[in-house]
Amino acid sequence: MNRRTFLQTGVAAGAVATAGCLGGGDDTPEAANEYGYETTTTDDGVEVPLVPIDDAIEWYRADNDTVFADARSLTAYQRAHIEAAVLSPAPDGQEGGDPLADRSTDTRIVTYCGCPHHLSAMRGATLIENGYVDTYAIDEGFGAWVDAGYPLAGDAVEQRPDVYEIRGRTDATYAGEYAWARHDPTGQREAVPIAEDGGFTLEIKFYDVTRDSEIRVTTPAAETEQPLGNLLGDVVRL
């Protein structure tokens, strides 16, 4: 199997990538990262290895012990997901019985989302904190899996959600924490780290959402709920 270090480009604002790093220091859990992958650091200081999609598909095809976990919402999962993946939403999994809870802590887990790896890194971080150190997030995200024609399941695998960008700004003291966009009726949500200057851009890929749909945008400082169309274009200040 081809194992190599993947040179990441376009690291999300507010995230830190370090080549071949094995952990976040003495007071944070260490992921295994035996392949020396790039990592992204969550706001609680956990470094999550980012597996390139080429390696992820090799694991999927060759290793029945690898579990793929969808970190998005139930709505998104039902529409389309990696075939045989379980639903384990970010950051803490499903309430009342997550499908990963019964897995041995030495299980290799690959999380994914569409952002391409904000929600999946959050879910990966909580798994690592709970002892599942052989955990990775797909670097390029679910969209790249779909584009490559890799195995899918769901009731609308041919449907691609529209993509919208919500640009916002909050107090710079919240740099590294997360801004969220949520569509409460369907439970769909997206997150992005806040940049050093307080800016953030939420790229949302929600199913069954139009410009008239109410979207709730939240930062650690404040939140607003407005029709999606009102949140596009101008900078949302929170």
C-alpha positions as CSV (number, residue, x, y, z in Angstrom):
1,M,0.0,0.0,0.0
2,N,1.4,3.4,-0.9
3,R,2.1,5.4,2.2
4,R,3.4,8.9,1.9
5,T,3.4,12.3,3.5
6,F,0.7,14.5,1.9
7,L,1.7,18.2,1.5
8,Q,-1.5,20.0,2.4
9,T,-2.5,23.2,0.7
10,G,-5.2,25.7,1.8
11,V,-5.2,24.9,5.5
12,A,-8.3,26.4,7.0
13,A,-8.0,29.8,8.7
14,G,-7.3,29.3,12.4
15,A,-6.1,25.7,12.0
16,V,-2.5,24.7,12.4
17,A,-0.9,22.1,10.2
18,T,2.4,20.4,11.0
19,A,4.2,17.8,9.0
20,G,4.9,14.5,10.7
21,C,3.8,15.8,14.2
22,L,2.8,13.2,16.6
23,G,0.9,15.1,19.2
24,G,-0.1,18.4,20.7
25,G,2.2,18.5,23.7
26,D,2.3,17.1,27.2
27,D,-1.2,18.0,28.1
28,T,-3.1,17.0,25.0
29,P,-3.7,13.4,23.6
30,E,-1.5,12.1,20.9
31,A,-2.8,10.5,17.7
32,A,-0.8,7.6,16.4
33,N,-0.1,9.2,12.9
34,E,2.3,6.5,12.0
35,Y,2.4,7.6,8.4
36,G,3.5,11.1,9.1
37,Y,0.5,12.8,7.7
38,E,-0.2,16.5,8.0
39,T,-2.4,17.4,11.0
40,T,-4.9,20.0,11.9
41,T,-5.2,21.3,15.4
42,T,-8.7,21.8,17.0
43,D,-9.5,24.6,19.4
44,D,-8.9,22.3,22.4
45,G,-5.3,21.6,21.2
46,V,-5.8,18.1,19.8
47,E,-3.9,17.3,16.6
48,V,-5.9,15.2,14.1
49,P,-4.0,13.5,11.2
50,L,-5.4,14.2,7.8
51,V,-5.4,11.1,5.6
52,P,-5.2,11.9,1.8
53,I,-8.2,10.5,0.0
54,D,-5.9,8.2,-2.1
55,D,-4.9,6.4,1.1
56,A,-8.4,6.5,2.5
57,I,-9.8,4.6,-0.5
58,E,-7.0,2.0,-0.2
59,W,-7.9,1.5,3.5
60,Y,-11.6,1.3,2.5
61,R,-10.9,-1.3,-0.2
62,A,-8.3,-3.4,1.6
63,D,-9.0,-3.2,5.4
64,N,-12.3,-4.4,6.7
65,D,-11.2,-3.3,10.2
66,T,-11.2,0.4,9.3
67,V,-14.5,2.2,10.2
68,F,-15.6,5.2,8.3
69,A,-17.6,7.7,10.3
70,D,-19.7,10.5,8.9
71,A,-19.4,13.6,11.1
72,R,-22.2,15.5,9.4
73,S,-25.9,15.6,10.3
74,L,-28.5,12.8,10.0
75,T,-30.2,14.7,7.1
76,A,-26.9,14.8,5.1
77,Y,-26.1,11.2,5.9
78,Q,-29.4,10.0,4.7
79,R,-29.1,11.8,1.4
80,A,-25.6,10.5,0.7
81,H,-22.7,8.9,2.6
82,I,-19.7,6.7,2.1
83,E,-21.1,3.2,1.7
84,A,-20.9,1.2,5.0
85,A,-20.0,4.4,6.9
86,V,-21.7,4.9,10.3
87,L,-23.2,8.2,11.4
88,S,-21.2,9.8,14.3
89,P,-21.9,13.6,14.2
90,A,-19.3,16.1,15.4
91,P,-18.2,16.8,18.0
92,D,-19.4,14.0,20.3
93,G,-21.3,11.5,18.2
94,Q,-24.9,10.4,18.5
95,E,-26.7,11.0,21.8
96,G,-28.1,7.8,23.4
97,G,-25.8,5.3,21.7
98,D,-23.1,6.2,19.2
99,P,-22.1,3.4,16.8
100,L,-18.4,3.9,17.6
101,A,-19.0,3.5,21.4
102,D,-18.8,-0.3,21.2
103,R,-15.6,-0.3,19.1
104,S,-12.3,-1.2,20.6
105,T,-10.0,1.8,21.1
106,D,-7.4,0.2,18.8
107,T,-9.9,0.4,15.8
108,R,-8.7,2.5,12.9
109,I,-11.4,5.2,12.4
110,V,-11.6,7.6,9.4
111,T,-13.9,10.6,9.9
112,Y,-15.2,12.8,7.1
113,C,-17.4,15.8,6.4
114,G,-18.0,18.2,3.5
115,C,-16.1,21.2,4.7
116,P,-13.6,19.5,3.9
117,H,-12.3,18.6,7.4
118,H,-13.7,21.0,10.1
119,L,-16.5,18.8,11.5
120,S,-14.5,15.6,10.8
121,A,-11.5,17.0,12.7
122,M,-13.8,17.9,15.7
123,R,-15.1,14.4,15.8
124,G,-11.7,13.0,15.3
125,A,-10.4,15.1,18.2
126,T,-13.1,13.8,20.7
127,L,-12.3,10.2,19.6
128,I,-8.6,10.7,20.2
129,E,-9.4,12.3,23.6
130,N,-11.4,9.2,24.4
131,G,-8.5,6.9,23.5
132,Y,-9.2,6.1,19.8
133,V,-5.7,7.3,18.8
134,D,-5.7,5.5,15.5
135,T,-8.1,8.1,14.1
136,Y,-7.8,10.2,11.0
137,A,-9.9,12.7,9.0
138,I,-10.1,12.7,5.2
139,D,-8.2,15.7,4.2
140,E,-10.1,16.6,1.0
141,G,-13.5,15.8,2.4
142,F,-16.6,14.0,1.3
143,G,-17.0,16.1,-1.9
144,A,-13.7,14.7,-3.2
145,W,-14.9,11.1,-2.5
146,V,-18.1,11.8,-4.5
147,D,-16.2,13.4,-7.4
148,A,-13.9,10.4,-7.6
149,G,-16.9,8.1,-8.0
150,Y,-16.1,6.0,-4.9
151,P,-18.8,3.9,-3.3
152,L,-21.9,5.8,-1.9
153,A,-25.2,4.9,-0.3
154,G,-28.2,7.0,0.5
155,D,-31.6,8.0,-0.9
156,A,-30.2,10.9,-3.1
157,V,-26.7,10.0,-4.0
158,E,-27.0,11.9,-7.3
159,Q,-28.1,15.1,-5.6
160,R,-25.5,17.8,-4.9
161,P,-26.5,20.5,-2.5
162,D,-26.0,24.2,-3.5
163,V,-22.9,25.8,-2.0
164,Y,-23.2,29.2,-0.2
165,E,-20.6,31.4,1.5
166,I,-21.4,33.3,4.6
167,R,-18.6,35.8,5.5
168,G,-18.5,37.0,9.1
169,R,-16.4,38.8,11.7
170,T,-16.3,38.7,15.4
171,D,-13.9,39.8,18.2
172,A,-10.4,38.7,17.4
173,T,-10.0,37.4,21.0
174,Y,-12.0,34.4,19.8
175,A,-9.4,33.4,17.2
176,G,-9.1,29.6,17.0
177,E,-12.6,29.0,18.3
178,Y,-15.4,28.1,16.0
179,A,-18.2,29.9,14.1
180,W,-21.2,27.8,13.2
181,A,-24.0,27.9,10.7
182,R,-27.1,25.8,11.5
183,H,-30.3,24.9,9.7
184,D,-32.3,23.8,12.8
185,P,-35.3,22.2,11.0
186,T,-33.0,19.6,9.4
187,G,-30.2,19.6,11.9
188,Q,-27.6,20.4,9.3
189,R,-24.7,22.5,10.5
190,E,-21.2,23.7,9.5
191,A,-18.3,25.1,11.4
192,V,-15.1,26.9,10.7
193,P,-12.3,28.2,12.9
194,I,-12.2,31.9,13.5
195,A,-9.1,33.6,12.0
196,E,-6.6,35.7,13.9
197,D,-8.3,38.9,12.8
198,G,-11.7,37.6,13.9
199,G,-12.9,36.9,10.3
200,F,-14.5,33.6,9.2
201,T,-16.1,32.2,6.0
202,L,-18.7,29.5,6.4
203,E,-19.1,27.4,3.2
204,I,-22.4,25.7,3.7
205,K,-23.5,22.7,1.6
206,F,-27.0,22.0,3.1
207,Y,-29.6,19.8,1.4
208,D,-33.1,21.2,0.8
209,V,-32.1,24.7,1.8
210,T,-32.9,27.9,-0.3
211,R,-32.1,31.5,0.1
212,D,-35.4,31.9,2.1
213,S,-34.4,29.2,4.7
214,E,-33.7,30.5,8.2
215,I,-30.0,29.9,9.0
216,R,-28.6,30.5,12.5
217,V,-25.0,31.8,12.6
218,T,-23.2,31.6,16.0
219,T,-19.9,32.7,17.3
220,P,-18.7,32.6,21.0
221,A,-19.8,36.3,21.2
222,A,-23.2,36.3,19.7
223,E,-25.6,34.7,17.2
224,T,-28.2,35.7,14.6
225,E,-30.9,33.9,12.7
226,Q,-32.0,35.2,9.3
227,P,-33.0,34.0,5.9
228,L,-29.9,32.7,4.1
229,G,-30.2,35.4,1.4
230,N,-29.8,38.1,4.0
231,L,-26.5,36.5,5.2
232,L,-24.9,36.5,1.8
233,G,-22.8,39.3,0.4
234,D,-22.2,41.6,3.3
235,V,-20.0,40.7,6.2
236,V,-22.1,39.4,9.1
237,R,-20.8,41.0,12.3
238,L,-21.2,39.1,15.5
